[in-house]
Amino acid sequence: MATDMMKAVIAEDGQPLTLGDFEKPMLNPGEVLVKVAASGLNRADLVQRRGAYPPPKGASPIMGLEISGTIVDTGEGVSRFKTGDRVAALLAGGGYAEYAAVDEGSLFPVPDGMDMVNAVCFPEALMTVWANVFDRVNLKSGEAFLCHGGTSGIGVMALQMARLAGASKIYATAGSEEKCTLAKELGADRAINYKTEDFETVIKEDGGVDVTLDMVGGDYIQKNISVSKPDGRIINIAYMNGFTAELNFAPVLMKRLTLAATTLRARPVDEKRRIRDAVEKDFWPHVVSGKIRPVLEQAFPVADAEDAQALMAKGGHSGKIVLVW
Ligand SMILES: NC(=O)c1ccc[n+]([C@@H]2O[C@H](COP(=O)([O-])OP(=O)(O)OC[C@H]3O[C@@H](n4cnc5c(N)ncnc54)[C@H](OP(=O)(O)O)[C@@H]3O)[C@@H](O)[C@H]2O)c1
């Protein structure tokens, strides 16, 4: 194979994922080239694969939003990181590949002694939670927090971050007793099995929450409004159960609520650098000390990417599913 070629996971219409040949990415100013050791799966990859979440302009068409690996080349103007550094990184695409080009502002230094499979469990989830829960709706110490999908790739970080940020009471929803147990280990004071309990009833009886992180949408939108305290904030990062709902907005008005939603992927690199900087300052020291731990469901050899995505699609997992190169 020519040296400017690499292996990448190819998704052809209706076919199982396979490894194919792809051109190695070229470096733009400010980017580094990473030899990928591990690629993190995200639910967004499944949505991209079925054609509903195309990569933003300029991003690689290859799936994959986060990697860990070693820098093998640096582009013009790269100042902080150098060849040989072990890094974990957020990407707008291109993570299911042997090499990835990453803006320097989307990199984290992998702590000494941490392996690459554990390292890839952090970037997308930490940055998404910070950008939404802490930046956009400003969860503060002493406030009550609800995290839906408490054992999702996102949820396992959100619970740990909220606990470290001093949330007064943390609620999580999850789909089994086993997942509820894990949510409590990660910081939830009360884990609600949404298949057997109604979170609206439980949380209303308890007095409500200040901040809700939701990826479910649909009929959860009205219930999130219902469990919010006055001046409460609800942030959606997805609407897995539907973008539409018929809503009664009276409690939004009367309780002075904020409803918000954001995506991370298409934000400009400067904005991602701001988010990386904040995560690195506020939460990365807890990754280094082990107070925030990775939660790994399973690591698959990259040749088994199809099985890895099938596991995520089935939805039985907790935390991260990872591909190893
Ligand atoms: N906006 C952004 O910037 C952004 C960034 C990253 C991720 N996301 C989105 O965030 C979501 C989570 O991503 P991920 O990669 O962490 O996916 P994931 O690990 O597959 O998690 C999906 C979660 O949804 C939970 N869930 C499904 N139905 C539920 C319900 N009715 N009530 C409560 N929880 C329910 C599942 O819980 P059980 O397994 O327990 O049923 C599971 O934990 C995805 O939709 C993704 O697209 C958005």
The ligand as a Gaussian input file, in Angstrom:
#p B3LYP/6-31G(d) Opt

LIG

0 1
 N      -25.824000      17.265000      21.093000
 C      -24.598000      16.810000      21.214000
 O      -23.624000      17.547000      21.075000
 C      -24.375000      15.362000      21.541000
 C      -23.084000      14.900000      21.824000
 C      -22.929000      13.551000      22.174000
 C      -24.031000      12.705000      22.221000
 N      -25.260000      13.196000      21.892000
 C      -26.450000      12.324000      21.939000
 O      -26.593000      11.872000      23.253000
 C      -27.205000      10.587000      23.253000
 C      -26.354000       9.641000      24.057000
 O      -25.178000       9.352000      23.321000
 P      -24.276000       8.111000      23.690000
 O      -23.242000       7.990000      22.658000
 O      -23.918000       8.242000      25.126000
 O      -25.331000       6.922000      23.457000
 P      -25.663000       5.596000      24.236000
 O      -24.510000       5.191000      25.099000
 O      -26.156000       4.631000      23.237000
 O      -26.861000       6.009000      25.193000
 C      -28.209000       6.098000      24.865000
 C      -28.940000       6.114000      26.197000
 O      -30.301000       6.469000      26.044000
 C      -30.987000       5.851000      27.101000
 N      -32.431000       5.824000      26.906000
 C      -33.107000       5.360000      25.829000
 N      -34.445000       5.491000      26.036000
 C      -34.591000       6.035000      27.265000
 C      -35.706000       6.414000      28.053000
 N      -36.961000       6.270000      27.595000
 N      -35.493000       6.951000      29.276000
 C      -34.238000       7.120000      29.745000
 N      -33.124000       6.793000      29.044000
 C      -33.310000       6.242000      27.829000
 C      -30.399000       4.469000      27.143000
 O      -30.660000       3.911000      28.392000
 P      -30.839000       2.324000      28.614000
 O      -29.735000       1.654000      27.840000
 O      -30.669000       2.188000      30.076000
 O      -32.190000       1.960000      28.102000
 C      -28.921000       4.778000      26.924000
 O      -28.248000       4.931000      28.149000
 C      -27.323000      10.152000      21.797000
 O      -28.627000      10.396000      21.358000
 C      -26.338000      11.071000      21.098000
 O      -26.654000      11.288000      19.757000
 C      -25.442000      14.487000      21.554000

